[in-house]
Amino acid sequence: MRRLTLSLAAALIAAAAVAQSVPELFQKAKEEVKAGSWKDALVTMEAVDLEAGRPGNQKFQPQLEAPLAFYRGVCDANLDRVDAAGADFETFLLLQPDASIDRSLYSTKAVAAFEPAQKGMTASKPSLSRAYRQFPPAPAAAMSEPVTADWGKGPVVWLMSDGEKAAWAKLKGDPERVAFVAAFWRAREAGNDDAFRAIFERRVAFADAELGQQDKSGERGSMTDRGMVFILLGPPAYSKEVELTSSRPVSISDKAAGSRITASGNDAPGMNAKGGPDSHAELWHYRKGLLANGTSYPEVTVQFWLMPGHRPDVLSRKNEQVNAILNAAKKPA
């Protein structure tokens, strides 16, 4: 499923990785951290991720996951990216739960970001990213959607092209549908180490378990706006809620499933609501390495409106959000 996890950064940092091995790039990142070159170190760590994902280099990934998370946290903290630093350190502590930070080696900002993350690991509600890491995998048969006439109306709708939707609607019997589904997944697993479907179905299972509607509708999590984004982009680097205090009218949309990612421009036309003490937005931040190839923006923050009296997770469809989501939904060429 590399299509969902490589970013625009691949084109920008490919030159930096030429003729440098994964250990050499990692050493370079460590030296940049030591020198206080925070932005350069983050770019180099993107190159490490890219190079470690190449065939033959995957052996480095388990070894690098924890230290890269820690060094990213140090860099983000020193760049005053407090939320990102907290998420980085939380990832590190999930992998190294007994670790601590050396106050004599790292800045006050890094320590100030590390310690709340350490305390937060014992909190009752884990972050979205940590919850997904800890989500128990289910047997493949239990996660697969049954191939019935409604298959094309389920969470797979977020991946289907207009042509595929039209072709599916014309099918008459189960044998035709089974053949269609097999061809559908073959087209997406080619060149993606056969992991595309497994990752998709695990995300669907997580969304259904954790992101379902709590109102009377009981809409399954994978069919909500948050479920759609989670399935296509995966868990964000970090998420948070913010209060909407502005009285400026906000345009939000409550469109039906299947048409939520077709609009562009600013917020899609729909209901109007005003921010207030009971109105919040949930923000999911995706760094470079979490965005699909072709995304026009280096980083994206996806925003969901949490408005009293409306569906609780309406996606705010700004240009950068739509661009990131549509690129993640594309079938591999």
Buried (B, 14 or more C-beta within 10 A) or exposed (E): BBBBBBBBBBEBBEEBBEEBEBEEBBBBBBEBBEEEBBEBBBBBBBBBBBBBBEEEBEEBBEEBBBBBBBBBBBBBBBBEBBBBBBBBBBBBBBBBEEEEBEEEEBEEBBBEBBBBBBEBBEEEEBBBBBBBBEBEEBEEEEBBBEBEEEBBBBBBBBBBEEEBEEBBEEBEEEEEBEEBBEEBBEEBBEEBEEEBBBBBBBBBBBBBBBBBBEEEEEBBBBBBBBBBBBBBBBBBBBBBEEEBEEEEEBBBBBBEBBEBBEBEEEBBEBBEBEBBEEBBBBBBBBBBBBBBBBBEBEBBBBBBBBBEEBBBBBBBBBEBBBBBBBBBBBBEE
